[in-house]
């Protein structure tokens, strides 16, 4: 009897997990970005610019899953000339620091990204490619020269090993 109860219980748990996986698949594929092993970015959107405005704001929810601090150093894209990271008092920040396990939900009255000299053709509902420059750790590692790896026949290295750009697709909001 106990073996039958455990088997039914195991089947029930598997069914629930399968249903949750299916339900969460659409949201996982639609928007969030998980930078392998250390940073989750979700709820990303760019405000639709006001008529005649040359700037707008971008917001993300970021979670640090890494054992070291994570720094968001810069945001770039073809749809704007430059970005400024602003703090809660609209002071300009050099970067955003997330401590291990910390979660940051950007808001208009808090930390957010100001996008300057935006493209005139931005419209609500459009999806655009945006690159995040992220550093694992507080200090940059020593610059590494690019080299050709004969074993795999491609260029390797080049740049600062603990800094990398990650591409995400962001929707222009209403």
Residue, then its C-alpha position, 0 to 999 in steps of 0.5 A: x500500500x505504501x509503495x502504491x501511495x509513493x508511486x502515485x505521489x511521484x506521478x503527481x509531482x511529475x505531472x505538476x512539474x511538467x505543467x509548470x514547465x510548459x506554462x513558464x516556457x512562453x515567458x522564458x522564451x519571450x523576454x528574460x536573458x540569463x547570462x550563463x551562470x551569473x546574471x538574470x535580466x528580466x522585465x526589460x523595456x524602453x519607454x516610448x519616447x514623447x513626440x519630439x523628444x530626443x531621449x527616453x528611459x530603459x528599465x530592467x530587473x537584474x539579479x546577480x547569481x554569481x559569487x562576486x559582485x557584478x557591474x553593469x558598465x554600459x548600454x549600447x545600441x543602434x537606436x540611440x547615440x549614448x546611454x547614461x546610468x542615473x541614480x535615484x536622485x538623477x545623479x550620473x553613475x559610472x556603473x550599477x553594482x549588484x552584490x551576490x544574490x542582490x536583485x535590482x528593479x529599475x524604476x523611474x524614481x530610482x536607478x534607470x538608464x537614460x537613452x540619449x539622441x534616440x532614433x526618430x523612428x522608435x515606435x511602441x511595440x517595436x523590438x530592438x537589439x541592445x548590448x549590455x557591457x557587464x563585468x564579473x568582479x569589481x576590478x578589470x582583469x589584465x587586457x589579453x591580446x587576441x591570438x589564433x588558436x590552431x587547434x580550433x582554427x579561430x581567433x581567441x581572447x582579445x579584451x578584458x577577460x571578465x568584461x563582455x557584451x551581451x545582446x538582448x532584445x527589448x520592446x518599446x513600451x507604451 
